[in-house]
Amino acid sequence: MSDFFSSKQRWLVLIEKQKEIIDKGVHKKSQNMVEEIMLQYCYPRLDVNVSKGVNHLLKSPFCVHPKTGRVCVPIDPVNVDSFDPFSVPTISGLIEELNKSETTEEQGKRTKGTNLKI
């Protein structure tokens, strides 16, 4: 295994070994080995605490992180490198903006809402 330095080389060796085992008829359970490995390592998994604890951030858009108060916003995967996580709105900032907009509306001026961009 030390002759194979990249993960791609190792993966190809694993697939070859699986084919050899299937061709020899040694193990019938080995037929789905590659798919099971892919499922185990590539399928998204939820943290147990996300399901049972109410203070864990689910990766759902517009939920609020309990410690930072930041709002989970969708991002453009094409421009992911330019995304600044510290520029996302906080719940306290949104409440402040909504309070200002209510005051402005009472004075007869309309505002566009909050800086929560979708």
Residue pairs with C-beta under 8 A, 6 or more apart in sequence:
1 10
1 13
4 10
4 13
14 34
14 37
15 34
18 30
18 33
18 34
21 27
21 30
22 30
22 31
47 56
49 56
50 56
50 57
50 58
55 66
57 63
57 65
57 66
57 72
59 72
60 72
61 72
61 73
61 74
62 71
62 72
62 73
62 116
63 71
63 72
64 70
64 71
64 72
64 91
65 71
65 72
68 90
69 90
69 91
69 92
70 85
70 88
70 89
70 90
70 91
71 88
71 89
71 90
71 91
71 94
71 116
72 88
73 88
73 89
73 116
73 117
73 118
74 118
75 83
76 83
89 114
89 115
89 116
93 115
94 114
94 115
94 116
97 113
97 114
97 115
98 113
98 114
100 111
101 111
101 113
101 114
104 110
104 111
105 111
